[in-house]
Amino acid sequence: MKTEVDHTDMSDPIFHSGEEFIQEQSGEKGMAIRNRGIISNQLSPGAATFLINQKIFFTSSMDADGFLWASVLSGADGFLKFDESQQLDCDTTFLTSNPQELFWNNIIHMPGVGLLFIDLINRRRLRINGSFSGHNDLWQIKIKQAYPNCPKYIQRRDLLNSTGKFKAVSHEIENWVSMADTIFVASADLNGNLDVSHRGGNKGFVKYLDENTLRIPDYLGNSMFNTLGNFHINPSAGILILDFNTGDTLQLTGKATVHLNEENKDVFTGGTKRFWDFKIEKTLFSKSLSNFSSRFIDFSPYNPQ
């Protein structure tokens, strides 16, 4: 999506050409136009309170070689603050996630980011697109777009602090994919505006086709097609799979190819006939969150069966 949002000047469209193409091809252009009213460059007090109270949040960033990565960050109380200028202040002295996370190096080279704040208990989420600036321990996040997402496809979990020891996690991508009910996806337009989104379903909704290829269904959503629209004009993509029991992560970066109005035996789309293939170019296994675990509660009732 474009960087600046000014609802008083509709001559500057909110959606870029890739988003408009997918909206039109999917027959959801009208719904997208109705839903664009939720997009703003301002946060309400309630939204600000929501995001600074989240224990973890997810990000997209671009490295110096142009690869996109999705990451997970966490911090103690005080990690994020919201000021009167509609800016988020980030104090990394409160950081509790991996300080070597590649995100922190990436924003030095490319300050554009996408942020996703998600309350897994109450199935609420808020997306922010913007840019980082600052140095050392203090960073600022300029908000360019903020908008809520629907509660669909969020599996409920209660996030916990844990001091227990966990056995080593398999480094076999196929094992991670087969167990995943949730992934986080980084995408970007051609102007360096980054986004991160959530995808969820029952275990196995992401298909492992071979050691280089994943296939991901695109279920019914908000009709704006921010992620697929970005892929249409810029195939660069990143995927994060978080082990919600241990805080370990699998991060993948590569290229996405969108398929519209297609049936395929290797993926169940829930009736949309939309999916995308992800070609893996780089892989990173790491311990992103320490002293972390969660209690699974239930799957989303919206998950296609």
ChimeraX commands (.cxc) that place a marker at each C-alpha (Angstrom):
marker #1 position 0.00,0.00,0.00 radius 0.5
marker #1 position 1.09,3.60,-0.49 radius 0.5
marker #1 position 2.97,5.35,2.28 radius 0.5
marker #1 position 0.89,8.40,3.07 radius 0.5
marker #1 position -2.85,8.33,3.71 radius 0.5
marker #1 position -4.90,11.52,3.44 radius 0.5
marker #1 position -8.62,10.85,3.25 radius 0.5
marker #1 position -9.27,14.46,2.15 radius 0.5
marker #1 position -7.44,13.91,-1.14 radius 0.5
marker #1 position -8.86,10.87,-2.88 radius 0.5
marker #1 position -7.11,11.80,-6.12 radius 0.5
marker #1 position -4.13,9.94,-4.63 radius 0.5
marker #1 position -5.43,6.35,-4.49 radius 0.5
marker #1 position -4.83,4.31,-1.38 radius 0.5
marker #1 position -4.24,1.11,-3.36 radius 0.5
marker #1 position -1.35,0.58,-5.75 radius 0.5
marker #1 position -1.67,-1.15,-9.11 radius 0.5
marker #1 position -0.86,-4.62,-7.79 radius 0.5
marker #1 position -3.57,-4.47,-5.13 radius 0.5
marker #1 position -6.09,-3.12,-7.64 radius 0.5
marker #1 position -5.26,-5.92,-10.09 radius 0.5
marker #1 position -5.87,-8.68,-7.53 radius 0.5
marker #1 position -9.04,-6.96,-6.29 radius 0.5
marker #1 position -10.44,-6.81,-9.80 radius 0.5
marker #1 position -9.40,-10.34,-10.76 radius 0.5
marker #1 position -11.00,-11.68,-7.57 radius 0.5
marker #1 position -14.21,-9.71,-8.06 radius 0.5
marker #1 position -13.76,-7.92,-4.73 radius 0.5
marker #1 position -13.00,-4.37,-5.84 radius 0.5
marker #1 position -16.21,-2.97,-4.38 radius 0.5
marker #1 position -15.57,-4.50,-0.97 radius 0.5
marker #1 position -11.98,-3.21,-1.01 radius 0.5
marker #1 position -13.20,0.34,-1.64 radius 0.5
marker #1 position -15.64,0.07,1.26 radius 0.5
marker #1 position -12.97,-1.32,3.58 radius 0.5
marker #1 position -10.30,1.28,2.77 radius 0.5
marker #1 position -11.94,3.66,5.24 radius 0.5
marker #1 position -10.28,1.75,8.09 radius 0.5
marker #1 position -6.83,2.89,6.92 radius 0.5
marker #1 position -5.36,5.95,8.62 radius 0.5
marker #1 position -2.04,7.50,9.56 radius 0.5
marker #1 position -3.38,8.21,13.05 radius 0.5
marker #1 position -3.86,5.91,16.03 radius 0.5
marker #1 position -6.78,6.27,18.37 radius 0.5
marker #1 position -5.99,6.22,22.12 radius 0.5
marker #1 position -7.54,2.75,22.32 radius 0.5
marker #1 position -5.38,1.43,19.48 radius 0.5
marker #1 position -2.25,2.92,21.04 radius 0.5
marker #1 position -3.03,1.26,24.36 radius 0.5
marker #1 position -3.66,-2.02,22.58 radius 0.5
marker #1 position -0.32,-2.15,20.81 radius 0.5
marker #1 position 1.92,-1.13,23.72 radius 0.5
marker #1 position 0.29,-3.83,25.88 radius 0.5
marker #1 position 1.17,-6.70,23.54 radius 0.5
marker #1 position 3.85,-9.08,24.79 radius 0.5
marker #1 position 5.21,-9.80,21.32 radius 0.5
marker #1 position 4.84,-8.32,17.86 radius 0.5
marker #1 position 5.89,-9.19,14.34 radius 0.5
marker #1 position 7.87,-7.19,11.79 radius 0.5
marker #1 position 9.04,-7.13,8.21 radius 0.5
marker #1 position 12.38,-5.71,7.13 radius 0.5
marker #1 position 14.69,-5.71,4.13 radius 0.5
marker #1 position 18.39,-6.57,4.29 radius 0.5
marker #1 position 21.21,-4.84,2.42 radius 0.5
marker #1 position 20.89,-7.35,-0.44 radius 0.5
marker #1 position 17.19,-6.67,-0.91 radius 0.5
marker #1 position 15.87,-9.86,0.74 radius 0.5
marker #1 position 12.71,-9.56,2.85 radius 0.5
marker #1 position 12.49,-11.08,6.33 radius 0.5
marker #1 position 9.68,-11.53,8.81 radius 0.5
marker #1 position 10.70,-11.44,12.48 radius 0.5
marker #1 position 9.26,-11.55,16.00 radius 0.5
marker #1 position 10.26,-9.06,18.72 radius 0.5
marker #1 position 9.41,-8.76,22.39 radius 0.5
marker #1 position 10.16,-6.37,25.21 radius 0.5
marker #1 position 9.38,-5.67,28.85 radius 0.5
marker #1 position 7.07,-2.85,29.90 radius 0.5
marker #1 position 8.56,0.35,28.51 radius 0.5
marker #1 position 9.85,-1.19,25.28 radius 0.5
marker #1 position 7.25,0.76,23.28 radius 0.5
marker #1 position 5.68,4.08,24.12 radius 0.5
marker #1 position 3.27,6.25,22.17 radius 0.5
marker #1 position 3.80,10.00,22.15 radius 0.5
marker #1 position 1.56,12.94,21.30 radius 0.5
marker #1 position 3.11,13.34,17.84 radius 0.5
marker #1 position 1.63,10.01,16.71 radius 0.5
marker #1 position 5.03,8.37,16.90 radius 0.5
marker #1 position 6.07,5.13,18.57 radius 0.5
marker #1 position 9.22,5.30,20.67 radius 0.5
marker #1 position 11.22,2.08,20.99 radius 0.5
marker #1 position 13.73,1.69,23.83 radius 0.5
marker #1 position 15.83,-1.41,23.17 radius 0.5
marker #1 position 17.16,-1.47,26.75 radius 0.5
marker #1 position 13.82,-3.19,27.46 radius 0.5
marker #1 position 14.31,-5.71,24.64 radius 0.5
marker #1 position 13.70,-9.33,25.69 radius 0.5
marker #1 position 13.93,-11.00,22.27 radius 0.5
marker #1 position 17.18,-11.94,20.56 radius 0.5
marker #1 position 19.37,-8.79,20.32 radius 0.5
marker #1 position 21.15,-10.38,17.34 radius 0.5
marker #1 position 17.88,-10.61,15.40 radius 0.5
marker #1 position 18.67,-9.52,11.83 radius 0.5
marker #1 position 15.85,-6.96,12.01 radius 0.5
marker #1 position 18.07,-4.53,13.93 radius 0.5
marker #1 position 20.77,-4.60,11.28 radius 0.5
marker #1 position 18.28,-4.44,8.43 radius 0.5
marker #1 position 16.65,-1.18,9.54 radius 0.5
marker #1 position 20.03,0.54,9.39 radius 0.5
marker #1 position 20.17,-0.17,5.65 radius 0.5
marker #1 position 16.45,0.10,4.93 radius 0.5
marker #1 position 14.29,1.91,7.53 radius 0.5
marker #1 position 10.92,0.92,6.05 radius 0.5
marker #1 position 9.07,-1.68,8.14 radius 0.5
marker #1 position 5.75,-3.39,8.56 radius 0.5
marker #1 position 4.51,-4.16,12.08 radius 0.5
marker #1 position 1.78,-6.51,13.24 radius 0.5
marker #1 position 0.44,-6.44,16.78 radius 0.5
marker #1 position -1.76,-9.44,17.56 radius 0.5
marker #1 position -3.68,-10.39,20.70 radius 0.5
marker #1 position -3.91,-14.16,20.41 radius 0.5
marker #1 position -6.30,-14.53,23.34 radius 0.5
marker #1 position -8.93,-12.11,22.05 radius 0.5
marker #1 position -8.22,-12.53,18.32 radius 0.5
marker #1 position -7.48,-8.85,17.72 radius 0.5
marker #1 position -4.76,-7.48,15.46 radius 0.5
marker #1 position -3.48,-4.13,14.26 radius 0.5
marker #1 position -1.12,-3.53,11.34 radius 0.5
marker #1 position 1.21,-0.57,11.05 radius 0.5
marker #1 position 3.39,0.38,8.10 radius 0.5
marker #1 position 6.04,3.00,8.63 radius 0.5
marker #1 position 9.74,3.64,9.10 radius 0.5
marker #1 position 12.36,3.39,11.84 radius 0.5
marker #1 position 14.86,6.11,12.69 radius 0.5
marker #1 position 17.30,6.57,15.56 radius 0.5
marker #1 position 20.46,4.99,16.88 radius 0.5
marker #1 position 21.92,3.04,19.79 radius 0.5
marker #1 position 19.14,2.16,22.24 radius 0.5
marker #1 position 16.50,4.66,21.18 radius 0.5
marker #1 position 14.47,4.38,17.99 radius 0.5
marker #1 position 11.36,6.06,16.69 radius 0.5
marker #1 position 8.69,4.55,14.45 radius 0.5
marker #1 position 6.93,6.98,12.15 radius 0.5
marker #1 position 3.42,5.70,11.45 radius 0.5
marker #1 position 2.39,6.02,7.82 radius 0.5
marker #1 position -0.53,3.59,7.83 radius 0.5
marker #1 position -2.44,1.89,10.62 radius 0.5
marker #1 position -5.45,-0.35,10.31 radius 0.5
marker #1 position -7.13,-3.22,12.15 radius 0.5
marker #1 position -7.67,-6.66,10.67 radius 0.5
marker #1 position -10.55,-9.07,11.18 radius 0.5
marker #1 position -10.25,-11.91,13.73 radius 0.5
marker #1 position -10.31,-14.68,11.12 radius 0.5
marker #1 position -7.81,-17.56,11.18 radius 0.5
marker #1 position -6.21,-16.62,14.52 radius 0.5
marker #1 position -5.64,-19.65,16.75 radius 0.5
marker #1 position -6.13,-18.67,20.38 radius 0.5
marker #1 position -3.09,-18.98,22.63 radius 0.5
marker #1 position -2.19,-17.73,26.08 radius 0.5
marker #1 position 1.39,-16.46,26.00 radius 0.5
marker #1 position 3.47,-17.49,29.03 radius 0.5
marker #1 position 6.83,-16.81,30.57 radius 0.5
marker #1 position 8.76,-20.03,30.99 radius 0.5
marker #1 position 12.10,-20.97,32.51 radius 0.5
marker #1 position 11.86,-24.59,31.45 radius 0.5
marker #1 position 14.41,-26.28,29.23 radius 0.5
marker #1 position 13.34,-27.49,25.83 radius 0.5
marker #1 position 14.87,-30.11,23.61 radius 0.5
marker #1 position 16.45,-29.05,20.33 radius 0.5
marker #1 position 14.00,-28.30,17.56 radius 0.5
marker #1 position 14.31,-30.10,14.25 radius 0.5
marker #1 position 16.05,-28.15,11.49 radius 0.5
marker #1 position 13.99,-29.99,8.88 radius 0.5
marker #1 position 11.81,-27.43,7.12 radius 0.5
marker #1 position 9.20,-30.06,6.29 radius 0.5
marker #1 position 8.66,-30.78,9.99 radius 0.5
marker #1 position 8.15,-27.11,10.78 radius 0.5
marker #1 position 5.70,-26.65,7.93 radius 0.5
marker #1 position 3.66,-29.76,8.75 radius 0.5
marker #1 position 3.12,-28.56,12.35 radius 0.5
marker #1 position 2.44,-24.89,11.58 radius 0.5
marker #1 position -1.05,-23.46,12.08 radius 0.5
marker #1 position 0.22,-19.88,11.83 radius 0.5
marker #1 position 2.78,-18.07,9.68 radius 0.5
marker #1 position 3.78,-14.43,9.28 radius 0.5
marker #1 position 4.47,-13.01,5.83 radius 0.5
marker #1 position 6.67,-10.06,4.77 radius 0.5
marker #1 position 6.01,-8.28,1.47 radius 0.5
marker #1 position 6.78,-4.93,-0.14 radius 0.5
marker #1 position 5.77,-2.72,-3.05 radius 0.5
marker #1 position 8.24,-1.32,-5.58 radius 0.5
marker #1 position 8.83,1.86,-3.54 radius 0.5
marker #1 position 10.23,0.18,-0.45 radius 0.5
marker #1 position 6.99,0.28,1.55 radius 0.5
marker #1 position 6.97,-2.89,3.65 radius 0.5
marker #1 position 4.12,-4.89,5.15 radius 0.5
marker #1 position 3.78,-7.92,7.41 radius 0.5
marker #1 position 0.65,-10.04,7.60 radius 0.5
marker #1 position -0.70,-13.09,9.37 radius 0.5
marker #1 position -1.86,-16.33,7.79 radius 0.5
marker #1 position -3.53,-19.08,9.78 radius 0.5
marker #1 position -5.36,-22.35,9.34 radius 0.5
marker #1 position -5.45,-25.89,10.62 radius 0.5
marker #1 position -2.15,-27.73,10.87 radius 0.5
marker #1 position -0.93,-28.57,7.40 radius 0.5
marker #1 position -2.63,-25.64,5.69 radius 0.5
marker #1 position 0.81,-24.70,4.31 radius 0.5
marker #1 position 1.95,-27.40,1.93 radius 0.5
marker #1 position 5.55,-28.55,1.61 radius 0.5
marker #1 position 5.94,-29.37,-2.09 radius 0.5
marker #1 position 9.70,-29.93,-2.10 radius 0.5
marker #1 position 12.83,-28.68,-0.35 radius 0.5
marker #1 position 12.59,-25.38,-2.21 radius 0.5
marker #1 position 8.85,-24.76,-2.49 radius 0.5
marker #1 position 5.91,-24.08,-0.16 radius 0.5
marker #1 position 2.29,-23.59,-1.25 radius 0.5
marker #1 position 0.03,-21.31,0.80 radius 0.5
marker #1 position -3.74,-20.89,0.37 radius 0.5
marker #1 position -5.34,-17.44,0.36 radius 0.5
marker #1 position -8.55,-17.64,2.36 radius 0.5
marker #1 position -11.34,-15.06,2.39 radius 0.5
marker #1 position -10.14,-11.82,3.97 radius 0.5
marker #1 position -10.71,-8.07,3.91 radius 0.5
marker #1 position -10.64,-7.88,0.08 radius 0.5
marker #1 position -7.82,-5.30,0.03 radius 0.5
marker #1 position -5.17,-7.88,-0.94 radius 0.5
marker #1 position -2.21,-5.98,0.47 radius 0.5
marker #1 position 0.03,-9.05,0.49 radius 0.5
marker #1 position -0.99,-10.58,-2.84 radius 0.5
marker #1 position -1.01,-7.11,-4.41 radius 0.5
marker #1 position 2.57,-6.58,-3.32 radius 0.5
marker #1 position 3.53,-10.01,-4.69 radius 0.5
marker #1 position 1.94,-9.18,-8.04 radius 0.5
marker #1 position 4.34,-6.28,-8.61 radius 0.5
marker #1 position 7.23,-7.42,-6.39 radius 0.5
marker #1 position 7.71,-11.17,-5.81 radius 0.5
marker #1 position 10.15,-10.73,-2.90 radius 0.5
marker #1 position 8.75,-12.34,0.24 radius 0.5
marker #1 position 9.66,-13.52,3.71 radius 0.5
marker #1 position 8.04,-16.12,5.96 radius 0.5
marker #1 position 8.36,-16.60,9.73 radius 0.5
marker #1 position 7.20,-19.72,11.55 radius 0.5
marker #1 position 7.29,-19.38,15.34 radius 0.5
marker #1 position 7.39,-22.40,17.63 radius 0.5
marker #1 position 4.89,-21.21,20.22 radius 0.5
marker #1 position 6.18,-23.78,22.71 radius 0.5
marker #1 position 9.84,-22.74,22.73 radius 0.5
marker #1 position 10.30,-19.32,21.09 radius 0.5
marker #1 position 12.44,-20.88,18.34 radius 0.5
marker #1 position 11.89,-19.59,14.82 radius 0.5
marker #1 position 12.29,-20.58,11.21 radius 0.5
marker #1 position 12.80,-17.58,8.92 radius 0.5
marker #1 position 12.67,-17.98,5.16 radius 0.5
marker #1 position 13.20,-15.47,2.39 radius 0.5
marker #1 position 12.57,-15.92,-1.31 radius 0.5
marker #1 position 10.08,-15.22,-4.08 radius 0.5
marker #1 position 6.29,-15.60,-4.32 radius 0.5
marker #1 position 4.17,-16.48,-7.34 radius 0.5
marker #1 position 0.43,-15.78,-7.13 radius 0.5
marker #1 position -2.18,-18.14,-8.62 radius 0.5
marker #1 position -5.73,-16.86,-9.19 radius 0.5
marker #1 position -8.85,-18.80,-10.14 radius 0.5
marker #1 position -7.05,-22.14,-10.03 radius 0.5
marker #1 position -7.91,-25.45,-8.42 radius 0.5
marker #1 position -4.97,-27.56,-7.30 radius 0.5
marker #1 position -4.84,-30.91,-5.53 radius 0.5
marker #1 position -1.90,-29.73,-3.40 radius 0.5
marker #1 position -3.79,-26.95,-1.63 radius 0.5
marker #1 position -7.25,-26.36,-0.15 radius 0.5
marker #1 position -8.31,-22.73,-0.56 radius 0.5
marker #1 position -11.68,-22.81,1.16 radius 0.5
marker #1 position -13.39,-21.87,-2.10 radius 0.5
marker #1 position -11.35,-18.83,-3.16 radius 0.5
marker #1 position -9.28,-20.72,-5.76 radius 0.5
marker #1 position -6.36,-18.46,-4.78 radius 0.5
marker #1 position -2.95,-19.55,-3.53 radius 0.5
marker #1 position 0.69,-18.62,-3.83 radius 0.5
marker #1 position 3.91,-20.57,-4.19 radius 0.5
marker #1 position 6.97,-19.56,-2.21 radius 0.5
marker #1 position 10.44,-20.40,-3.55 radius 0.5
marker #1 position 12.96,-20.56,-0.72 radius 0.5
marker #1 position 16.26,-18.77,-1.30 radius 0.5
marker #1 position 17.65,-18.43,2.24 radius 0.5
marker #1 position 16.87,-20.14,5.55 radius 0.5
marker #1 position 17.61,-19.12,9.15 radius 0.5
marker #1 position 16.89,-21.09,12.34 radius 0.5
marker #1 position 17.28,-19.21,15.62 radius 0.5
marker #1 position 16.11,-18.74,19.20 radius 0.5
marker #1 position 14.16,-15.51,18.80 radius 0.5
marker #1 position 12.30,-15.48,22.13 radius 0.5
marker #1 position 13.81,-16.62,25.42 radius 0.5
marker #1 position 11.90,-17.72,28.54 radius 0.5
marker #1 position 8.85,-18.06,26.33 radius 0.5
marker #1 position 6.07,-20.56,25.87 radius 0.5
marker #1 position 2.30,-20.58,25.33 radius 0.5
marker #1 position -0.83,-22.58,26.08 radius 0.5
marker #1 position -2.89,-23.53,23.05 radius 0.5
marker #1 position -6.61,-22.88,23.56 radius 0.5
marker #1 position -8.43,-23.54,20.31 radius 0.5
marker #1 position -8.37,-23.20,16.54 radius 0.5
marker #1 position -10.18,-20.38,14.79 radius 0.5
marker #1 position -13.78,-21.27,13.92 radius 0.5
marker #1 position -13.16,-19.63,10.54 radius 0.5
marker #1 position -10.50,-22.14,9.47 radius 0.5
marker #1 position -11.71,-23.96,6.34 radius 0.5
marker #1 position -12.27,-27.64,7.00 radius 0.5
marker link #1:1,2 radius 0.2
marker link #1:2,3 radius 0.2
marker link #1:3,4 radius 0.2
marker link #1:4,5 radius 0.2
marker link #1:5,6 radius 0.2
marker link #1:6,7 radius 0.2
marker link #1:7,8 radius 0.2
marker link #1:8,9 radius 0.2
marker link #1:9,10 radius 0.2
marker link #1:10,11 radius 0.2
marker link #1:11,12 radius 0.2
marker link #1:12,13 radius 0.2
marker link #1:13,14 radius 0.2
marker link #1:14,15 radius 0.2
marker link #1:15,16 radius 0.2
marker link #1:16,17 radius 0.2
marker link #1:17,18 radius 0.2
marker link #1:18,19 radius 0.2
marker link #1:19,20 radius 0.2
marker link #1:20,21 radius 0.2
marker link #1:21,22 radius 0.2
marker link #1:22,23 radius 0.2
marker link #1:23,24 radius 0.2
marker link #1:24,25 radius 0.2
marker link #1:25,26 radius 0.2
marker link #1:26,27 radius 0.2
marker link #1:27,28 radius 0.2
marker link #1:28,29 radius 0.2
marker link #1:29,30 radius 0.2
marker link #1:30,31 radius 0.2
marker link #1:31,32 radius 0.2
marker link #1:32,33 radius 0.2
marker link #1:33,34 radius 0.2
marker link #1:34,35 radius 0.2
marker link #1:35,36 radius 0.2
marker link #1:36,37 radius 0.2
marker link #1:37,38 radius 0.2
marker link #1:38,39 radius 0.2
marker link #1:39,40 radius 0.2
marker link #1:40,41 radius 0.2
marker link #1:41,42 radius 0.2
marker link #1:42,43 radius 0.2
marker link #1:43,44 radius 0.2
marker link #1:44,45 radius 0.2
marker link #1:45,46 radius 0.2
marker link #1:46,47 radius 0.2
marker link #1:47,48 radius 0.2
marker link #1:48,49 radius 0.2
marker link #1:49,50 radius 0.2
marker link #1:50,51 radius 0.2
marker link #1:51,52 radius 0.2
marker link #1:52,53 radius 0.2
marker link #1:53,54 radius 0.2
marker link #1:54,55 radius 0.2
marker link #1:55,56 radius 0.2
marker link #1:56,57 radius 0.2
marker link #1:57,58 radius 0.2
marker link #1:58,59 radius 0.2
marker link #1:59,60 radius 0.2
marker link #1:60,61 radius 0.2
marker link #1:61,62 radius 0.2
marker link #1:62,63 radius 0.2
marker link #1:63,64 radius 0.2
marker link #1:64,65 radius 0.2
marker link #1:65,66 radius 0.2
marker link #1:66,67 radius 0.2
marker link #1:67,68 radius 0.2
marker link #1:68,69 radius 0.2
marker link #1:69,70 radius 0.2
marker link #1:70,71 radius 0.2
marker link #1:71,72 radius 0.2
marker link #1:72,73 radius 0.2
marker link #1:73,74 radius 0.2
marker link #1:74,75 radius 0.2
marker link #1:75,76 radius 0.2
marker link #1:76,77 radius 0.2
marker link #1:77,78 radius 0.2
marker link #1:78,79 radius 0.2
marker link #1:79,80 radius 0.2
marker link #1:80,81 radius 0.2
marker link #1:81,82 radius 0.2
marker link #1:82,83 radius 0.2
marker link #1:83,84 radius 0.2
marker link #1:84,85 radius 0.2
marker link #1:85,86 radius 0.2
marker link #1:86,87 radius 0.2
marker link #1:87,88 radius 0.2
marker link #1:88,89 radius 0.2
marker link #1:89,90 radius 0.2
marker link #1:90,91 radius 0.2
marker link #1:91,92 radius 0.2
marker link #1:92,93 radius 0.2
marker link #1:93,94 radius 0.2
marker link #1:94,95 radius 0.2
marker link #1:95,96 radius 0.2
marker link #1:96,97 radius 0.2
marker link #1:97,98 radius 0.2
marker link #1:98,99 radius 0.2
marker link #1:99,100 radius 0.2
marker link #1:100,101 radius 0.2
marker link #1:101,102 radius 0.2
marker link #1:102,103 radius 0.2
marker link #1:103,104 radius 0.2
marker link #1:104,105 radius 0.2
marker link #1:105,106 radius 0.2
marker link #1:106,107 radius 0.2
marker link #1:107,108 radius 0.2
marker link #1:108,109 radius 0.2
marker link #1:109,110 radius 0.2
marker link #1:110,111 radius 0.2
marker link #1:111,112 radius 0.2
marker link #1:112,113 radius 0.2
marker link #1:113,114 radius 0.2
marker link #1:114,115 radius 0.2
marker link #1:115,116 radius 0.2
marker link #1:116,117 radius 0.2
marker link #1:117,118 radius 0.2
marker link #1:118,119 radius 0.2
marker link #1:119,120 radius 0.2
marker link #1:120,121 radius 0.2
marker link #1:121,122 radius 0.2
marker link #1:122,123 radius 0.2
marker link #1:123,124 radius 0.2
marker link #1:124,125 radius 0.2
marker link #1:125,126 radius 0.2
marker link #1:126,127 radius 0.2
marker link #1:127,128 radius 0.2
marker link #1:128,129 radius 0.2
marker link #1:129,130 radius 0.2
marker link #1:130,131 radius 0.2
marker link #1:131,132 radius 0.2
marker link #1:132,133 radius 0.2
marker link #1:133,134 radius 0.2
marker link #1:134,135 radius 0.2
marker link #1:135,136 radius 0.2
marker link #1:136,137 radius 0.2
marker link #1:137,138 radius 0.2
marker link #1:138,139 radius 0.2
marker link #1:139,140 radius 0.2
marker link #1:140,141 radius 0.2
marker link #1:141,142 radius 0.2
marker link #1:142,143 radius 0.2
marker link #1:143,144 radius 0.2
marker link #1:144,145 radius 0.2
marker link #1:145,146 radius 0.2
marker link #1:146,147 radius 0.2
marker link #1:147,148 radius 0.2
marker link #1:148,149 radius 0.2
marker link #1:149,150 radius 0.2
marker link #1:150,151 radius 0.2
marker link #1:151,152 radius 0.2
marker link #1:152,153 radius 0.2
marker link #1:153,154 radius 0.2
marker link #1:154,155 radius 0.2
marker link #1:155,156 radius 0.2
marker link #1:156,157 radius 0.2
marker link #1:157,158 radius 0.2
marker link #1:158,159 radius 0.2
marker link #1:159,160 radius 0.2
marker link #1:160,161 radius 0.2
marker link #1:161,162 radius 0.2
marker link #1:162,163 radius 0.2
marker link #1:163,164 radius 0.2
marker link #1:164,165 radius 0.2
marker link #1:165,166 radius 0.2
marker link #1:166,167 radius 0.2
marker link #1:167,168 radius 0.2
marker link #1:168,169 radius 0.2
marker link #1:169,170 radius 0.2
marker link #1:170,171 radius 0.2
marker link #1:171,172 radius 0.2
marker link #1:172,173 radius 0.2
marker link #1:173,174 radius 0.2
marker link #1:174,175 radius 0.2
marker link #1:175,176 radius 0.2
marker link #1:176,177 radius 0.2
marker link #1:177,178 radius 0.2
marker link #1:178,179 radius 0.2
marker link #1:179,180 radius 0.2
marker link #1:180,181 radius 0.2
marker link #1:181,182 radius 0.2
marker link #1:182,183 radius 0.2
marker link #1:183,184 radius 0.2
marker link #1:184,185 radius 0.2
marker link #1:185,186 radius 0.2
marker link #1:186,187 radius 0.2
marker link #1:187,188 radius 0.2
marker link #1:188,189 radius 0.2
marker link #1:189,190 radius 0.2
marker link #1:190,191 radius 0.2
marker link #1:191,192 radius 0.2
marker link #1:192,193 radius 0.2
marker link #1:193,194 radius 0.2
marker link #1:194,195 radius 0.2
marker link #1:195,196 radius 0.2
marker link #1:196,197 radius 0.2
marker link #1:197,198 radius 0.2
marker link #1:198,199 radius 0.2
marker link #1:199,200 radius 0.2
marker link #1:200,201 radius 0.2
marker link #1:201,202 radius 0.2
marker link #1:202,203 radius 0.2
marker link #1:203,204 radius 0.2
marker link #1:204,205 radius 0.2
marker link #1:205,206 radius 0.2
marker link #1:206,207 radius 0.2
marker link #1:207,208 radius 0.2
marker link #1:208,209 radius 0.2
marker link #1:209,210 radius 0.2
marker link #1:210,211 radius 0.2
marker link #1:211,212 radius 0.2
marker link #1:212,213 radius 0.2
marker link #1:213,214 radius 0.2
marker link #1:214,215 radius 0.2
marker link #1:215,216 radius 0.2
marker link #1:216,217 radius 0.2
marker link #1:217,218 radius 0.2
marker link #1:218,219 radius 0.2
marker link #1:219,220 radius 0.2
marker link #1:220,221 radius 0.2
marker link #1:221,222 radius 0.2
marker link #1:222,223 radius 0.2
marker link #1:223,224 radius 0.2
marker link #1:224,225 radius 0.2
marker link #1:225,226 radius 0.2
marker link #1:226,227 radius 0.2
marker link #1:227,228 radius 0.2
marker link #1:228,229 radius 0.2
marker link #1:229,230 radius 0.2
marker link #1:230,231 radius 0.2
marker link #1:231,232 radius 0.2
marker link #1:232,233 radius 0.2
marker link #1:233,234 radius 0.2
marker link #1:234,235 radius 0.2
marker link #1:235,236 radius 0.2
marker link #1:236,237 radius 0.2
marker link #1:237,238 radius 0.2
marker link #1:238,239 radius 0.2
marker link #1:239,240 radius 0.2
marker link #1:240,241 radius 0.2
marker link #1:241,242 radius 0.2
marker link #1:242,243 radius 0.2
marker link #1:243,244 radius 0.2
marker link #1:244,245 radius 0.2
marker link #1:245,246 radius 0.2
marker link #1:246,247 radius 0.2
marker link #1:247,248 radius 0.2
marker link #1:248,249 radius 0.2
marker link #1:249,250 radius 0.2
marker link #1:250,251 radius 0.2
marker link #1:251,252 radius 0.2
marker link #1:252,253 radius 0.2
marker link #1:253,254 radius 0.2
marker link #1:254,255 radius 0.2
marker link #1:255,256 radius 0.2
marker link #1:256,257 radius 0.2
marker link #1:257,258 radius 0.2
marker link #1:258,259 radius 0.2
marker link #1:259,260 radius 0.2
marker link #1:260,261 radius 0.2
marker link #1:261,262 radius 0.2
marker link #1:262,263 radius 0.2
marker link #1:263,264 radius 0.2
marker link #1:264,265 radius 0.2
marker link #1:265,266 radius 0.2
marker link #1:266,267 radius 0.2
marker link #1:267,268 radius 0.2
marker link #1:268,269 radius 0.2
marker link #1:269,270 radius 0.2
marker link #1:270,271 radius 0.2
marker link #1:271,272 radius 0.2
marker link #1:272,273 radius 0.2
marker link #1:273,274 radius 0.2
marker link #1:274,275 radius 0.2
marker link #1:275,276 radius 0.2
marker link #1:276,277 radius 0.2
marker link #1:277,278 radius 0.2
marker link #1:278,279 radius 0.2
marker link #1:279,280 radius 0.2
marker link #1:280,281 radius 0.2
marker link #1:281,282 radius 0.2
marker link #1:282,283 radius 0.2
marker link #1:283,284 radius 0.2
marker link #1:284,285 radius 0.2
marker link #1:285,286 radius 0.2
marker link #1:286,287 radius 0.2
marker link #1:287,288 radius 0.2
marker link #1:288,289 radius 0.2
marker link #1:289,290 radius 0.2
marker link #1:290,291 radius 0.2
marker link #1:291,292 radius 0.2
marker link #1:292,293 radius 0.2
marker link #1:293,294 radius 0.2
marker link #1:294,295 radius 0.2
marker link #1:295,296 radius 0.2
marker link #1:296,297 radius 0.2
marker link #1:297,298 radius 0.2
marker link #1:298,299 radius 0.2
marker link #1:299,300 radius 0.2
marker link #1:300,301 radius 0.2
marker link #1:301,302 radius 0.2
marker link #1:302,303 radius 0.2
marker link #1:303,304 radius 0.2
marker link #1:304,305 radius 0.2
view
